[in-house]
Amino acid sequence: MRIDEGVFRKQLLHDEGLILGAYDSRITGRDDDAASPYPDFDPSDAAVLGPFSAAVNSYVRGELKFEDDLPYEIIASVQPWNYGAKNNYASAGEKLASTMNQNPYMKILVLGGRCDLVCPIDTVHYALDHMALDANYRTNITYAEFDAGHMMYINLPDLEKMHSDVENFLK
C-alpha cells in the first residue's frame, strides 16, 4: 500500500503546477511536462548541485592542490537502485545488528530529516526496530530528527541542532 515516491512528488502539488524535491520535500519546482506521471528532475538536488560542486572543486583544487580533469559528481550514476524486490527499501539492519551484538560498547547516532523522501526516517526506524539485536543493546541507538530533508545541514536551524546533537552524542 506504499505510494511510489516519484508519483507522490509529482501529484501532491500537481494542481499548483509544482513538484516536490526528493532529498528535501520542502523545496519545490516546476516540471516541464505536467502530464508526465513522474517528475523530470529533483528540485532539492538542483538547489544544491551548483554550490556544493563549486565548494568541493574549490577545496580540492585550491586547498588540497589536487588536479584532475574528472568532474566532481555529487551523486554518481549508479542507477537503477535495486533492493531485490519491488516496493522495498534498503536496509543494513542485519549487518548492523550482528556488529552491535558482537560489540556491546558500540553506539550509533541516527540522523534523519522529516522531509527526506529518499531515506524516509520512518523506514530507518522500522529497519532498526526490527533487526535481530539483543534487547540490552537497543539503548545504544540514539535518534535525532530534523525538519529538513536528507541534507539537514542546508537548513540553518537544523545545522545548529545537528551540531549540538553530535556534540552531545560524542560526550
N, C-alpha and C positions, 0 to 999 in steps of 0.2 A: 504494500500500500504506500510505498515511497514515491514521491513525485520526482521525476528526473530533474536534476539541478539546473540544466540548461533551459528546460521548459519553464521551470519556476522563475528563473531570472528573466526570461522573455515575457512571460504572461502577467506577472504580478502588477506591473505598472503599464501594461500594454495600452490601456485607454488614454494614458498621458503621453504615449509615444516614447517611453523610456525603458531601458533595460538595467538590471542590477549588475553590479560588479560581483565576480565570483570570489575573489580574495577578500573583498570588503564590500558588503552589500549596501553600505551607507553611500557609496559612490555610484552614481547613475550616469548613463549616457544615452545617446540617440543612435538607434540601429539603422543601417542602410535599407533593410528590407522588412517592412512591418508585417508582411505576410509569411515570412520565414518562421518555422517552428522553433528555431534556436537562434541565440544572439550571434552576431557576426564577430564580436570582439568582447573583451573584458574591460569595462571602463576603469576598474580599480587597477588593473595591470597597466593600462595606458597612462594613468595618472602618475605612476612612479617609475616607469621604464626609463624615460629620459634622464631624470635627476639621479636615479640610482646608477645607471650606466656611466654617466658623466663623473660621478663621485668615485666610483671604483676605478675607472680608467685614469683619472687624475691621481689617485692614491698610488696605484700600481706603477704608473709610469713616472710620476713626479717624486714620490716619497721612496718607493722601493727601487726605482731606476730599472724596472723590468721592461724590456722592449720586445714586442712580438707583433706580427701582423694579424693574428687571430682576433676577431672581435669578441668582446666580453658579452656573454649571454646570461641574462638573469635566470631564465628558465630554459634549460637545454631541451632540444627536440627529442624527447623520449616517448612520444605518443605512439600508439594509444596505450594508456594505462590499462592494465588488465589484472583484476584481482582474483581471477579464476572462476568467477560466477557473475552473472548479470545481476544488477541491483544489489551490490555488495560494497563493502568499504575495506580499505587496507587496515591491517592490524598486525602489530608486532607483539601482541599480548603474550603469546606462548613463549617466545624467546625472553621477553622481559620477566615474566613470572619465573621461568627457570633460573635466570640470573639472580633475581631477588631472593628466591628460595635458597640458593647456594651462598648468597652473601647477605646475611641478616642485617648488616650495617648500611646497606645501600639505601639511599633515599633519593626520591625523584621529585622534581617540581614540574608540574604540567601547566603550561601557559596556553590559554585559549581565548579566542575572540568570539563574542556572541554573533558578530556579523560575518563570520567566516563560512562560506558555503563550500569551500574546497575540503576543509577538515573541520566539519561541524563539531563543536565542543561536546555535544551530547553523544556523538559516536565515539569520541575518545573516552568519555565517562563510561559508556556501555562496555567498550572493549576492556578497560581496566577493571571495572566492577565484576566482569565475568571471567577474568583469567584465573587459572589454577594457582592461586597464591595462598600461602599459609595465612590464616586469619591474623596471626600475630604481626605480620609484616604489612598489613593494609594501612596501618598508621604511618608507614614510611612514604606514603604518596600524599603530596600536597598539591592542591589545585589553586590556580589564580586565574580569574576570568576578567575579561576586558570588554569595553563597549565596542571597540573597533573590530576589525577582522583579523585575517591571517598575519598581517604585519601590524600588530597593535601599536608598535612604536611610531607609526606615522601620525598618530593622534596624540598630541602633547599631554593631555591628562593621563592617558594610558601609558605613555612613556615614563612619566613620573611615578605612576603606580607600579609599573614593571620594575623600575629601578629599586623601589622600596621593597617589593616582594622578593626580588632576587637577593638583595642585601640581607633581608631577614632570614631567608632560606639558608644562606651561606653561614650566618651566625649560628 
